[in-house]
Amino acid sequence: MPVEFLVRAADVNHGFGLYDPDGRLVAEVQAMPGYTNRLTYVFKKPGTYKVLCLEFCGVLIMPWPPPLPYRGGKR
């Protein structure tokens, strides 16, 4: 099932990089103030995927599949 990320920066340009559980960069998109980019990705295997800023700003850890309250678009 495809997952769509809506990516936007609050301050300056950033690079949104999605890494698979093996540490491979599998998708990327620019994050810019005042503009929303869309990134659609189909997760090929379960595991913990990381979102790293390609501008060396920080880390976000995202488990896949998501916890039950977030499946199926319901929160």
C-alpha positions in Angstrom: 0.0 0.0 0.0 1.5 3.4 -0.9 2.1 5.9 1.8 2.1 9.6 1.0 4.2 12.1 2.9 3.4 15.8 2.7 6.8 17.5 3.3 7.3 21.1 4.2 9.9 23.1 6.2 9.1 25.7 8.9 12.4 27.5 8.6 14.9 26.9 5.8 15.3 24.3 3.0 15.9 20.7 4.2 16.3 17.4 2.5 13.8 14.6 3.6 15.6 11.3 3.2 13.8 8.0 3.9 16.1 5.1 4.8 15.1 1.4 4.9 16.0 -0.9 7.9 19.3 -1.8 6.2 20.3 1.9 6.1 19.8 2.4 2.3 18.3 5.7 1.1 15.1 4.6 -0.7 13.4 8.0 -1.3 14.1 11.7 -1.0 12.3 15.0 -1.5 13.1 18.6 -0.7 11.4 20.3 2.2 11.0 24.1 1.6 9.2 26.9 3.6 6.0 28.0 2.0 5.7 24.9 -0.3 4.4 21.4 0.3 6.1 18.5 -1.6 4.5 15.1 -1.9 6.4 11.9 -1.7 4.7 8.6 -2.2 6.5 5.4 -1.2 5.5 1.7 -1.0 7.1 0.0 1.9 8.5 -3.3 0.7 9.3 -5.0 4.1 8.5 -4.4 7.8 11.0 -2.8 10.0 12.1 0.5 11.4 12.6 3.2 8.7 14.5 6.4 9.5 13.9 9.9 8.1 17.1 11.8 8.1 17.5 15.4 7.0 19.9 15.5 4.1 21.2 18.8 5.5 22.4 17.1 8.7 19.7 18.6 10.9 18.4 15.5 12.8 16.7 12.1 13.0 13.1 10.9 13.0 12.5 7.1 13.6 9.4 5.7 12.0 8.3 2.0 12.6 6.7 0.1 9.8 4.0 -1.1 9.9 2.8 1.7 12.1 1.2 1.1 15.5 -2.4 -0.1 15.3 -4.0 3.3 16.0 -2.5 4.7 12.8 -3.3 1.9 10.4 -5.9 2.4 7.7 -5.9 6.2 8.0 -7.7 6.1 11.4 -6.2 7.7 14.5 
